[in-house]
């Protein structure tokens, strides 16, 4: 078996391996969007071949982050796959160490980070020098007591503008570590995404602007209902939260069961979400990271991190 870097055309073997391993397809449009058209970079991929057969794959997605007021290149850990006939041979570990060496020593990637699931968490921590940062709080609010009221100041947008970037920067600047939510990133992440649809709800009254980016998911608690996932939070005035919630529920009429959001417990809005009725509920998620040339205390202290559902590749 031999480890090789990605070359154009390998994506077809990658998609075939994905189908075999996960028993579901990954669309080519999604692959090109995530791994080739990402404005932060492309093709951070290592492949394990047995002659002409692809037997292992590990890819990360480049992400620019603001760390201590500096824009740096990091990588979001993503697709790991091993052909079922080649399990137990250390394919994943070998691919990971090869990719990390390339990222850290050739591209000066400062951190590889992500949200490992229960199956991969142990391996990342035990074998790949990752460190746990936190378990991310999932906050959920049932909408049974929320009135349906349309706000005359809230409308739906189909694009982002520079003022949305400014709003998010004011919110994320409270933290030392956050994804760089620049205009190119927002456009790529939410507008160009070929697999998921997102809705931007914007509050605009005179020169006051706030917004939320949302996505619909099948309800986790009730059949034939939907949950609203708040992907990006751009509301500086907490008193407007009820108006947003009421308006969004009214927009979807009676189909919504819950609102869901990720929130660092050290985030100032956490307590305001609690006051509104959000509670700790649903799936909790590991946040872990491997880092190079960064202070241990900086990365492993969860107080430094701004986190949203939009930071994950799953939602």
Rosetta silent file (secondary structure, phi, psi, omega in degrees, C-alpha in Angstrom):
SEQUENCE: XXXXXXXXXXXXXXXXXXXXXXXXXXXXXXXXXXXXXXXXXXXXXXXXXXXXXXXXXXXXXXXXXXXXXXXXXXXXXXXXXXXXXXXXXXXXXXXXXXXXXXXXXXXXXXXXXXXXXXXXXXXXXXXXXXXXXXXXXXXXXXXXXXXXXXXXXXXXXXXXXXXXXXXXXXXXXXXXXXXXXXXXXXXXXXXXXXXXXXXXXXXXXXXXXXXXXXXXXXXXXXXXXXXXXXXXXXXXXXXXXXXXXXXXXXXXXXXXXXXXXXXXXXXXXXXXXXXXXXXXXXXXXXXXXXXXXXXXXXXXXXXXXXXXXXXXXXX
SCORE:     score description
SCORE:     0.000 S_00000001
   1 L     0.000  148.197 -174.969    0.000    0.000    0.000 S_00000001
   2 E  -140.564  135.702  176.516    1.189    3.520   -0.794 S_00000001
   3 E   -88.600  131.525  179.130    0.151    6.999    0.362 S_00000001
   4 E  -134.860  156.174  172.410   -0.221    9.578   -2.386 S_00000001
   5 E   -77.741  157.786  177.998   -1.433   13.154   -2.691 S_00000001
   6 L   -64.436  141.083  169.364   -4.661   13.885   -4.531 S_00000001
   7 L  -131.766  152.890 -178.334   -4.499   14.445   -8.275 S_00000001
   8 L   -52.714  130.301 -176.805   -7.274   15.558  -10.610 S_00000001
   9 L   106.902  -23.367  178.934   -9.496   12.606  -11.458 S_00000001
  10 H   -67.446  -18.633 -178.222   -9.074   10.875   -8.092 S_00000001
  11 H   -59.636  -28.344 -179.249  -12.388   12.369   -6.994 S_00000001
  12 H   -69.962  -39.291  175.438  -14.256    9.618   -8.872 S_00000001
  13 H   -68.314  -34.836  178.407  -12.528    6.894   -6.858 S_00000001
  14 H   -63.628  -44.454 -179.972  -13.183    8.915   -3.692 S_00000001
  15 H   -65.448  -36.346  176.807  -16.914    9.098   -4.442 S_00000001
  16 H   -65.777  -42.007  179.431  -17.008    5.352   -5.118 S_00000001
  17 H   -65.769  -38.491  177.536  -15.249    4.636   -1.813 S_00000001
  18 H   -59.455  -45.617  178.273  -17.682    6.909    0.029 S_00000001
  19 H   -59.837  -42.415 -178.449  -20.622    4.965   -1.406 S_00000001
  20 H   -67.294  -44.542 -174.212  -19.025    1.661   -0.375 S_00000001
  21 H   -74.694  -43.237 -172.941  -18.105    2.738    3.170 S_00000001
  22 H  -104.016   -3.767  178.008  -21.214    4.719    4.115 S_00000001
  23 L    57.156   35.686  174.017  -23.754    3.014    1.838 S_00000001
  24 L  -156.721  155.074 -176.138  -24.971    6.365    0.551 S_00000001
  25 L   -84.813  153.013  163.122  -23.790    8.685   -2.230 S_00000001
  26 L  -111.813  126.249 -177.162  -21.867   11.922   -2.023 S_00000001
  27 L   -70.838  148.057  177.400  -22.746   14.112   -4.973 S_00000001
  28 H   -64.111  -33.280  178.686  -19.949   15.331   -7.209 S_00000001
  29 H   -61.890  -41.901  178.645  -21.365   18.862   -6.883 S_00000001
  30 H   -65.428  -43.261 -178.365  -20.925   18.713   -3.122 S_00000001
  31 H   -60.225  -48.393 -178.966  -17.394   17.332   -3.454 S_00000001
  32 H   -63.629  -38.954  178.141  -16.294   20.097   -5.835 S_00000001
  33 H   -62.113  -49.325 -173.754  -17.945   22.734   -3.635 S_00000001
  34 H   -75.073  -44.952 -168.455  -16.324   21.543   -0.414 S_00000001
  35 H  -105.138  -13.086 -178.875  -12.899   20.387   -1.560 S_00000001
  36 H  -119.624  -33.542 -174.808  -12.148   22.313   -4.757 S_00000001
  37 L  -100.965    6.766  178.389  -14.120   25.577   -4.724 S_00000001
  38 L   -61.467  124.653 -178.066  -13.481   26.497   -1.090 S_00000001
  39 L   -64.516  -16.052  179.365  -12.217   30.129   -1.046 S_00000001
  40 L   -86.067  -11.586 -179.043   -9.690   29.215    1.685 S_00000001
  41 L   146.045 -178.972 -176.231   -7.928   26.598   -0.472 S_00000001
  42 L  -149.111  162.221  168.727   -8.377   23.168   -2.017 S_00000001
  43 L    55.651   46.951  170.837   -7.341   19.513   -2.143 S_00000001
  44 E   -87.697   79.062 -168.346   -6.015   18.992    1.392 S_00000001
  45 E  -139.916  138.063  169.264   -6.287   15.240    0.861 S_00000001
  46 E  -122.248  139.933 -176.603   -4.157   12.128    1.363 S_00000001
  47 E  -125.466  142.368  174.830   -5.048    8.807   -0.280 S_00000001
  48 E  -107.350  124.246 -178.079   -3.942    5.238    0.392 S_00000001
  49 E  -115.942  140.477  168.842   -3.711    3.028   -2.686 S_00000001
  50 E  -111.760   95.640 -168.217   -3.279   -0.721   -3.031 S_00000001
  51 L    59.114 -116.958 -179.181   -1.996   -0.821   -6.610 S_00000001
  52 L  -100.532   11.179 -178.442   -4.867    0.885   -8.501 S_00000001
  53 E  -103.200  124.406  175.802   -7.460    0.378   -5.757 S_00000001
  54 E   -76.962  120.574 -175.912   -8.268    3.254   -3.408 S_00000001
  55 E  -119.231  -10.340  178.960   -8.398    1.773    0.093 S_00000001
  56 E  -153.314  150.026 -174.710   -8.065    4.814    2.360 S_00000001
  57 E  -152.385  135.641  171.026   -8.922    8.506    2.335 S_00000001
  58 E  -142.816  125.772  179.994   -8.555   11.450    4.691 S_00000001
  59 E  -131.127  144.765  170.872   -9.517   15.000    3.752 S_00000001
  60 E  -121.906  160.762 -179.488   -9.689   18.266    5.645 S_00000001
  61 E  -112.614  121.064 -178.382  -11.339   21.513    4.598 S_00000001
  62 E   -63.843  139.531 -179.829   -9.214   24.693    4.820 S_00000001
  63 E  -139.781  125.609  169.977  -10.622   27.408    7.073 S_00000001
  64 E   -79.933  132.807  177.462   -9.259   30.860    7.770 S_00000001
  65 E  -125.293  156.384  171.211   -9.611   31.728   11.433 S_00000001
  66 E   -99.711  113.567 -179.419   -8.959   34.814   13.513 S_00000001
  67 E  -124.346  116.039 -176.170   -6.684   33.775   16.376 S_00000001
  68 L    53.283   44.853  176.069   -5.441   36.506   18.705 S_00000001
  69 L    69.788   12.548  176.957   -6.424   39.131   16.118 S_00000001
  70 E  -118.069  138.651  176.891   -4.402   37.450   13.356 S_00000001
  71 E   -82.326  119.309 -177.523   -5.815   35.713   10.278 S_00000001
  72 E  -131.083  158.418  178.604   -4.314   32.225   10.081 S_00000001
  73 E   -89.985  128.149  174.476   -4.916   29.088    8.035 S_00000001
  74 E  -128.340 -179.036 -179.931   -6.461   26.123    9.841 S_00000001
  75 E  -139.793  131.400  175.816   -8.168   22.922    8.688 S_00000001
  76 E   -88.074  117.971 -179.229  -11.534   21.421    9.594 S_00000001
  77 E   -67.851  133.969 -174.423  -11.187   17.647    9.891 S_00000001
  78 E  -134.196 -113.607 -166.170  -13.697   15.884    7.693 S_00000001
  79 E   -73.681  119.230  171.130  -13.964   12.706    5.630 S_00000001
  80 E  -119.451  129.034 -177.067  -12.102    9.639    6.865 S_00000001
  81 E  -144.284  137.775  172.601  -12.693    6.373    5.021 S_00000001
  82 E  -130.071  130.886  177.260  -11.083    2.926    4.968 S_00000001
  83 L   -56.171  133.772 -175.933  -12.116    0.182    2.553 S_00000001
  84 H   -57.642  -24.508  178.755  -13.824   -2.557    4.631 S_00000001
  85 H   -79.587   -5.813 -175.663  -11.357   -5.170    3.316 S_00000001
  86 H  -122.909   20.416  177.036   -8.427   -3.168    4.705 S_00000001
  87 L   -69.426  153.596  177.497   -9.598   -2.441    8.234 S_00000001
  88 L    78.483   10.361 -179.532   -7.238   -3.051   11.147 S_00000001
  89 L  -109.827   12.234  177.649   -4.097   -2.232    9.156 S_00000001
  90 L    74.642   22.095 -176.776   -3.538    1.278   10.492 S_00000001
  91 H   -61.346  -47.303 -176.598   -4.678    2.969    7.290 S_00000001
  92 H   -64.223  -44.697 -179.442   -6.369    5.876    9.047 S_00000001
  93 H   -62.740  -44.463 -179.608   -3.475    6.560   11.415 S_00000001
  94 H   -63.832  -43.170  177.958   -0.893    6.458    8.624 S_00000001
  95 H   -62.865  -42.873 -177.486   -2.960    8.747    6.398 S_00000001
  96 H   -62.099  -49.748 -177.865   -3.581   11.177    9.257 S_00000001
  97 H   -64.178  -36.181  177.569    0.059   11.531   10.264 S_00000001
  98 H   -66.313  -44.460 -179.845    1.095   11.968    6.624 S_00000001
  99 H   -66.792  -43.546 -178.959   -1.542   14.645    6.032 S_00000001
 100 H   -62.475  -40.334  178.412   -0.791   16.461    9.303 S_00000001
 101 H   -60.519  -43.291  178.963    2.918   16.554    8.506 S_00000001
 102 H   -64.359  -45.637 -176.888    2.166   18.096    5.113 S_00000001
 103 H   -65.469  -46.805 -172.978   -0.289   20.636    6.522 S_00000001
 104 H   -77.530  -36.701 -173.824    1.795   21.765    9.468 S_00000001
 105 H   -97.677  -23.529  179.229    5.272   21.733    7.921 S_00000001
 106 H  -102.301  -37.843 -175.732    4.555   22.645    4.284 S_00000001
 107 L  -105.871   -3.727 -179.793    1.458   24.854    4.474 S_00000001
 108 L    57.930   37.456  174.119    1.953   26.279    7.994 S_00000001
 109 L   -69.023  126.260 -172.251   -1.550   25.241    9.040 S_00000001
 110 L   -80.966  -28.701 -178.796   -1.835   26.336   12.655 S_00000001
 111 E  -155.398  141.164  167.167   -4.511   23.917   13.817 S_00000001
 112 E  -108.814  124.604 -171.134   -6.487   20.903   12.658 S_00000001
 113 E  -142.003  170.844  178.347   -9.758   20.921   14.528 S_00000001
 114 E   166.311 -163.232 -172.591  -13.274   19.606   14.387 S_00000001
 115 L  -126.703   73.652 -175.750  -16.152   17.792   15.998 S_00000001
 116 L   -62.527  140.985  177.626  -15.233   14.084   16.227 S_00000001
 117 L   -82.398  179.618 -175.945  -18.116   11.689   16.724 S_00000001
 118 L   -62.622  -27.736 -179.286  -18.238    8.954   19.337 S_00000001
 119 L   -76.614  -32.624 -174.513  -16.606    6.459   16.952 S_00000001
 120 L  -102.242  -16.541 -173.588  -13.586    8.623   16.068 S_00000001
 121 H   -56.306  -47.863 -177.590  -13.063   10.661   19.242 S_00000001
 122 H   -58.995  -45.284 -177.247  -10.926    8.073   21.046 S_00000001
 123 H   -64.678  -40.052  178.702   -8.593    7.593   18.084 S_00000001
 124 H   -62.349  -44.630 -176.146   -8.039   11.319   17.573 S_00000001
 125 H   -74.401  -45.366 -173.475   -7.158   11.872   21.235 S_00000001
 126 H   -74.750  -41.052 -168.771   -5.201    8.664   21.876 S_00000001
 127 H  -109.630  -18.633 -169.532   -3.251    8.285   18.630 S_00000001
 128 L  -120.755   14.442  174.168   -3.155   11.632   16.804 S_00000001
 129 L    60.986   32.644  170.372   -2.254   14.169   19.512 S_00000001
 130 L   -82.144  160.768  177.568   -5.575   15.946   19.467 S_00000001
 131 E  -127.750  138.690  175.177   -6.778   17.733   22.605 S_00000001
 132 E   -72.966  136.935  175.522  -10.295   18.086   23.914 S_00000001
 133 E  -103.661  -47.289 -176.806  -11.527   21.656   24.136 S_00000001
 134 E  -171.922  170.663  162.169  -15.126   21.197   25.254 S_00000001
 135 E  -103.183  117.890 -174.138  -18.450   19.513   24.792 S_00000001
 136 E   -73.925  131.670  178.349  -20.476   22.035   22.806 S_00000001
 137 L   -73.001  128.557  168.119  -23.862   22.899   24.262 S_00000001
 138 E  -100.484  117.423  179.965  -26.865   22.229   22.071 S_00000001
 139 E  -105.625  134.425 -176.687  -29.681   24.512   23.199 S_00000001
 140 E  -131.838  141.966  175.427  -33.249   23.778   22.127 S_00000001
 141 E  -130.407  125.921  173.954  -36.519   25.606   22.596 S_00000001
 142 E   -76.224  142.501 -172.512  -39.954   24.164   21.914 S_00000001
 143 L   -96.932   12.490 -174.640  -42.207   26.637   20.123 S_00000001
 144 L   -60.349  -28.757 -178.075  -45.499   25.561   21.692 S_00000001
 145 L  -104.659    6.382 -179.790  -45.772   28.809   23.680 S_00000001
 146 L   -88.644  122.766  178.663  -44.378   31.113   21.006 S_00000001
 147 L   -69.089  154.825  176.148  -47.106   33.247   19.355 S_00000001
 148 L   -93.160  105.269 -177.725  -47.248   33.481   15.588 S_00000001
 149 L  -136.819  120.513  175.724  -46.571   37.106   14.807 S_00000001
 150 L   -80.247  131.740  177.046  -45.149   38.464   11.567 S_00000001
 151 L   -94.004  133.537  178.933  -42.770   41.386   12.057 S_00000001
 152 L   -71.848  -11.967 -176.431  -42.950   44.215    9.544 S_00000001
 153 L  -100.008   -4.057 -177.834  -39.207   44.773   10.038 S_00000001
 154 E  -109.658  131.303  178.698  -38.023   41.239    9.230 S_00000001
 155 E  -138.210  171.447 -179.634  -37.605   40.008    5.671 S_00000001
 156 E  -102.711  133.337  177.947  -35.813   37.207    3.799 S_00000001
 157 E  -108.685  156.071  176.127  -32.615   37.874    1.866 S_00000001
 158 L  -117.195   18.542  178.116  -30.995   35.794   -0.865 S_00000001
 159 L  -161.512  164.986  175.552  -27.476   37.210   -0.504 S_00000001
 160 L  -104.606  155.334  174.734  -25.030   38.642    2.027 S_00000001
 161 L  -129.600  171.746 -174.485  -23.634   42.155    2.145 S_00000001
 162 H   -60.866  -30.238 -178.600  -20.665   43.735    3.881 S_00000001
 163 H   -68.116  -24.476  174.928  -22.742   44.899    6.839 S_00000001
 164 H   -67.247  -37.430  176.775  -23.473   41.269    7.743 S_00000001
 165 H   -63.673  -42.370  179.955  -19.733   40.698    8.029 S_00000001
 166 H   -62.055  -43.206  179.882  -19.426   43.761   10.270 S_00000001
 167 H   -61.606  -48.071 -179.200  -22.209   42.501   12.554 S_00000001
 168 H   -64.189  -36.787  179.492  -20.640   39.057   12.922 S_00000001
 169 H   -63.603  -39.942  177.906  -17.219   40.575   13.567 S_00000001
 170 H   -62.251  -34.653 -179.556  -18.601   42.632   16.448 S_00000001
 171 H   -76.786  -44.497 -175.275  -20.034   39.439   17.944 S_00000001
 172 H   -79.343  -21.247 -179.242  -17.024   37.181   17.380 S_00000001
 173 L   -65.251  -12.926  175.376  -14.413   39.758   18.410 S_00000001
 174 L   -66.601  -21.092 -175.484  -15.355   39.060   22.021 S_00000001
 175 L  -110.082  156.514  179.969  -13.458   35.781   21.573 S_00000001
 176 L   -84.942  -17.363 -176.869   -9.810   35.071   20.743 S_00000001
 177 E  -133.046  123.736  176.299  -10.626   32.222   18.323 S_00000001
 178 E  -160.794  154.121  172.103  -13.275   32.242   15.611 S_00000001
 179 E   -63.251  139.257  176.804  -13.800   31.358   11.976 S_00000001
 180 L   -76.059   98.472 -176.694  -13.147   34.345    9.717 S_00000001
 181 L   -86.993   63.978  178.048  -16.699   35.005    8.553 S_00000001
 182 L   -80.407  175.597 -173.770  -15.755   37.250    5.641 S_00000001
 183 H   -64.605  -39.222  179.189  -18.044   37.885    2.693 S_00000001
 184 H   -63.906  -40.151  178.788  -16.450   35.214    0.479 S_00000001
 185 H   -64.419  -47.713 -178.578  -16.843   32.638    3.241 S_00000001
 186 H   -61.368  -42.120  178.256  -20.500   33.470    3.890 S_00000001
 187 H   -61.265  -48.378 -178.838  -21.290   33.355    0.183 S_00000001
 188 H   -65.249  -46.263 -172.144  -19.533   30.005   -0.256 S_00000001
 189 H   -68.403  -39.821 -170.620  -20.839   28.424    2.956 S_00000001
 190 H  -114.395  -31.562 -177.503  -24.512   29.345    2.662 S_00000001
 191 H   -91.133  -42.339 -175.925  -25.380   30.610   -0.817 S_00000001
 192 L   -84.476  -11.502 -176.670  -23.239   28.370   -3.036 S_00000001
 193 L   -56.277  120.127 -175.092  -23.807   25.181   -1.027 S_00000001
 194 L   -83.716   -9.912 -173.186  -25.275   22.651   -3.508 S_00000001
 195 L  -108.688  -24.545 -176.789  -26.653   20.233   -0.910 S_00000001
 196 L  -125.867  149.332  177.750  -28.314   22.392    1.736 S_00000001
 197 L  -112.390  134.234 -178.978  -30.664   25.355    1.643 S_00000001
 198 L  -124.253  152.239  177.740  -30.397   28.188    4.147 S_00000001
 199 E  -121.324  132.064  176.703  -32.622   31.189    4.803 S_00000001
 200 E   -99.606  113.303  173.321  -31.337   34.606    5.909 S_00000001
 201 E   -98.016  120.785 -178.164  -33.854   36.449    8.090 S_00000001
 202 E  -117.806  132.299  172.215  -32.876   40.115    8.417 S_00000001
 203 E   -94.796  125.170 -179.454  -34.279   42.725   10.768 S_00000001
 204 E  -138.169  113.833  177.325  -33.995   46.206    9.299 S_00000001
 205 E  -135.874  110.363 -173.583  -35.455   49.306   10.960 S_00000001
 206 L    57.543 -117.996 -179.348  -33.985   52.610    9.846 S_00000001
 207 L  -104.718   15.974 -179.558  -30.219   52.037   10.246 S_00000001
 208 E   -99.257  123.215 -176.817  -30.530   49.144   12.720 S_00000001
 209 E  -132.092  134.180  173.177  -29.793   45.732   11.197 S_00000001
 210 E  -140.269  162.206  179.633  -29.662   42.254   12.711 S_00000001
 211 E  -158.611  159.278  172.201  -29.915   38.811   11.106 S_00000001
 212 E  -132.154  140.591  170.418  -30.092   35.049   11.572 S_00000001
 213 E  -104.050  126.747 -173.407  -29.096   32.306    9.126 S_00000001
 214 E  -127.291  160.770  175.694  -31.369   29.276    9.508 S_00000001
 215 E  -143.406  142.649  178.472  -31.844   25.782    8.156 S_00000001
 216 E   -89.098  135.816  172.338  -34.776   23.374    8.359 S_00000001
 217 E  -131.234  150.985  172.500  -34.269   19.855    9.711 S_00000001
 218 E   -58.271  137.720 -177.283  -36.768   17.062   10.357 S_00000001
 219 L   -60.535  139.092  177.531  -37.838   17.315   13.986 S_00000001
 220 L   -83.447  -10.177 -173.359  -35.955   15.096   16.423 S_00000001
 221 L  -121.450  -13.837 -175.865  -38.949   14.884   18.763 S_00000001
 222 L  -148.472  131.334  179.547  -42.110   14.829   16.654 S_00000001
 223 L   -67.151  149.131  177.602  -43.083   13.226   13.360 S_00000001
 224 L    63.123   19.352  175.074  -44.202   15.430   10.476 S_00000001
 225 L  -121.699  169.090 -179.595  -42.684   18.477   12.149 S_00000001
 226 E  -128.846  151.407  173.041  -39.508   20.442   11.485 S_00000001
 227 E  -106.887  147.481  174.491  -36.795   22.005   13.613 S_00000001
 228 E  -102.285  119.640  175.199  -35.123   25.314   12.845 S_00000001
 229 E   -96.007  124.395  176.489  -31.344   25.278   13.253 S_00000001
 230 E   -87.091  105.279 -173.387  -29.834   28.719   13.830 S_00000001
 231 E   -80.995  -45.653  178.080  -26.601   28.481   11.862 S_00000001
 232 E  -130.984  137.884 -174.900  -25.302   32.027   12.255 S_00000001
 233 E  -114.600  112.150 -179.155  -26.335   34.502   14.904 S_00000001
 234 E  -123.213   45.222 -177.803  -26.140   38.180   13.996 S_00000001
 235 L  -116.200  105.415 -179.630  -28.405   39.763   16.644 S_00000001
 236 L   -81.000  -31.622 -178.728  -26.647   42.280   18.888 S_00000001
 237 L   -92.903  103.597 -175.220  -29.836   43.512   20.588 S_00000001
 238 H   -63.204  -23.337 -179.989  -31.024   40.575   22.701 S_00000001
 239 H   -66.817  -15.660  179.274  -34.448   42.174   23.164 S_00000001
 240 H   -87.009   -8.438 -178.693  -35.115   41.415   19.484 S_00000001
 241 H   -56.430  -48.780  178.751  -34.707   37.653   19.920 S_00000001
 242 H   -57.293  -38.638 -179.885  -38.393   37.010   20.728 S_00000001
 243 H   -64.189  -41.311  176.039  -39.423   38.984   17.639 S_00000001
 244 H   -61.515  -48.774 -177.994  -37.126   36.889   15.449 S_00000001
 245 H   -60.158  -45.915 -179.947  -38.423   33.626   16.958 S_00000001
 246 H   -62.356  -43.903 -178.216  -42.049   34.677   16.593 S_00000001
 247 H   -65.236  -44.446 -178.307  -41.573   35.815   13.012 S_00000001
 248 H   -65.526  -41.091  176.398  -39.728   32.675   11.918 S_00000001
 249 H   -61.394  -43.383  179.707  -42.357   30.446   13.500 S_00000001
 250 H   -63.566  -36.682  179.348  -45.086   32.439   11.763 S_00000001
 251 H   -59.798  -39.104 -178.876  -43.235   32.169    8.452 S_00000001
 252 L   -94.388    3.663  178.623  -43.390   28.370    8.652 S_00000001
 253 L    59.422 -124.401 -172.472  -46.899   28.386   10.156 S_00000001
 254 L   -99.950   16.345 -173.758  -47.601   25.213   12.183 S_00000001
 255 L   -90.166  -11.824 -173.284  -44.778   23.026   10.878 S_00000001
 256 E   -92.067  134.066  178.061  -42.076   24.046   13.386 S_00000001
 257 E  -105.842  -45.026 -175.366  -41.484   22.066   16.578 S_00000001
 258 E  -140.355  154.584  164.609  -38.148   23.339   17.957 S_00000001
 259 E  -106.434  139.016 -177.834  -35.457   25.955   17.548 S_00000001
 260 E  -132.775  140.515  179.308  -31.872   24.697   17.988 S_00000001
 261 E  -149.395  147.906  167.882  -28.574   26.551   18.372 S_00000001
 262 E   -90.189  140.787  178.049  -24.989   25.851   19.434 S_00000001
 263 L  -154.746  126.293  171.705  -23.659   28.233   22.048 S_00000001
 264 L   -61.727  132.805 -178.227  -20.490   28.399   24.127 S_00000001
 265 L   -62.496  -20.595  178.367  -21.545   28.656   27.774 S_00000001
 266 L   -88.368   -1.192  178.165  -19.129   31.597   28.077 S_00000001
 267 L   -73.882  131.920 -179.598  -20.890   33.419   25.232 S_00000001
 268 L   -54.871  -28.195 -177.322  -22.819   36.489   26.502 S_00000001
 269 H   -79.155  -11.860 -177.051  -25.931   35.393   24.586 S_00000001
 270 H   -56.465  -47.855 -176.480  -26.127   32.019   26.384 S_00000001
 271 H   -67.595  -31.250  178.524  -27.955   33.468   29.388 S_00000001
 272 H   -72.758  -35.340  174.690  -30.327   35.430   27.125 S_00000001
 273 H   -65.076  -39.893  176.778  -31.176   32.281   25.195 S_00000001
 274 H   -61.115  -44.236 -179.383  -31.920   30.565   28.516 S_00000001
 275 H   -60.603  -36.065 -178.967  -34.206   33.430   29.519 S_00000001
 276 H   -71.941  -21.951  178.836  -36.087   33.063   26.246 S_00000001
 277 L   126.444    1.710  177.006  -36.693   29.373   26.933 S_00000001
 278 L   -73.782  137.523  179.082  -33.745   27.522   25.365 S_00000001
 279 E  -130.864  160.240  175.134  -32.548   24.560   27.429 S_00000001
 280 E   -68.108  118.867 -174.637  -29.719   22.030   27.193 S_00000001
 281 L  -164.208  155.628  176.221  -31.187   19.243   25.106 S_00000001
 282 L    83.186 -164.073 -172.938  -30.413   16.984   22.175 S_00000001
 283 L   -72.975  126.218  172.950  -27.047   15.828   20.886 S_00000001
 284 L   -94.920  150.837 -166.213  -23.982   17.210   22.618 S_00000001
 285 E  -131.281  134.539  173.917  -20.824   17.417   20.505 S_00000001
 286 E   -69.465  137.012  164.903  -17.073   17.105   21.120 S_00000001
 287 E  -114.586  119.056 -176.711  -14.917   20.070   20.076 S_00000001
 288 E  -136.514  160.841 -176.407  -11.298   18.954   19.763 S_00000001
 289 E  -155.354  148.090  167.352   -8.139   20.276   18.135 S_00000001
 290 E  -112.382  141.654 -173.594   -4.564   19.523   17.233 S_00000001
 291 E  -140.239  149.522  177.891   -2.330   22.585   17.024 S_00000001
 292 L  -128.790  132.497  176.879    1.114   23.573   15.807 S_00000001
 293 L    59.569   31.175  174.069    3.028   26.673   16.889 S_00000001
 294 L  -128.795  152.831 -179.283    0.161   27.881   19.063 S_00000001
 295 L   -68.043  135.552  178.808   -0.051   28.202   22.825 S_00000001
 296 H   -58.552  -44.104 -176.492   -1.610   25.206   24.539 S_00000001
 297 H   -66.197  -28.456  179.945   -3.553   27.428   26.930 S_00000001
 298 H   -69.901  -49.327 -174.571   -4.989   29.432   24.053 S_00000001
 299 H   -75.507  -39.433 -172.872   -6.440   26.530   22.071 S_00000001
 300 H   -84.533   -6.800  177.965   -7.583   24.292   24.913 S_00000001
 301 L   -90.332  109.853 -175.251   -9.392   27.027   26.856 S_00000001
 302 H   -62.999  -22.190  178.562  -12.985   26.961   25.636 S_00000001
 303 H   -59.622  -21.816 -176.790  -13.521   30.514   26.853 S_00000001
 304 H   -83.988  -13.083 -169.537  -11.520   31.621   23.797 S_00000001
 305 E   -97.202  131.627  164.271  -13.731   29.946   21.176 S_00000001
 306 L   -97.617  127.209 -174.629  -16.699   31.378   19.304 S_00000001
 307 L  -129.422  139.006  170.828  -18.769   28.475   17.997 S_00000001
 308 L  -138.531  164.924  176.599  -21.874   28.206   15.823 S_00000001
 309 H   -58.061  -28.889  179.888  -23.663   25.364   14.039 S_00000001
 310 H   -67.420  -15.706  178.539  -22.278   26.805   10.816 S_00000001
 311 H   -74.023  -20.155 -179.282  -18.759   25.834   11.886 S_00000001
 312 L   -88.395  149.989  176.287  -19.624   22.152   11.462 S_00000001
 313 L   -84.412   -6.645 -174.084  -19.720   20.384    8.094 S_00000001
 314 L   -80.900  -31.898 -169.834  -22.683   18.274    9.248 S_00000001
 315 L  -104.473    0.000    0.000  -25.355   20.995    9.338 S_00000001
